[in-house]
Amino acid sequence: MPAISTGQLPSDALLQSYAQDGSYTDCYHMDLPGAVAIDAYIVAFYTSSLFKIERRILALLARKPASDADAKALALGQTARFSAWSVEQRADNQLLLRDFLGRTRSWLMVEPTGHVDALSTRLYFGSAVVPKSTSASGERSFGFAFHALSGFHRLYTRALMRSAQSKLTASEPGTSRPV
């Protein structure tokens, strides 16, 4: 299995504006062999077995249901809403979503790497959390929940990426690249 690493956001990442304004941001990535289109990555991520659990929770607690068909429509640019998120920005190789409360962002990006004879794709996932408040001195406060859940977030992000990776490399028709 490819390693999942943390690192700096690419300079062209749609999440950059949040990194520059003092919001919390993170950036995870892994490399997969071959070409992976952004639409295939979006579908794999949001239809993975692990993310389906999150979708069920959001449907019950926030009344924000979503289906696999909704994830595919999001990936193909046919909708601007998916469960608790709406599209904030989209580019040819990336997608930035905003949660319905406006506090968090989720970002997916693909970037070809390697040479023509050994093509691979770097898959990125990142998050942004907007501060709850900023003091007069410029100190940002993210709130108790942010700090309490940060360890879980790091583990969950890696698990989500693994789940998407499994889906992308599955041999089932329609689950690998491209969509």
Sequence and secondary structure as in RCSB ss.txt:
>XXXX:A:sequence
MPAISTGQLPSDALLQSYAQDGSYTDCYHMDLPGAVAIDAYIVAFYTSSLFKIERRILALLARKPASDADAKALA
LGQTARFSAWSVEQRADNQLLLRDFLGRTRSWLMVEPTGHVDALSTRLYFGSAVVPKSTSASGERSFGFAFHALS
GFHRLYTRALMRSAQSKLTASEPGTSRPV
>XXXX:A:secstr
    EE    TT TTHHHHHTT EEEEEEEEEES   HHHHHHHHHTSHHHHHHHHHHHHHS     HHHHHHHH
TTS SEETTEEEEEEETTEEEEEETTSSEEEEEEEEEES GGG EEEEEEEEEE  SEE TTS EE  HHHHHHH
HHHHHHHHHHHHHHHHHHH  STTTSS  
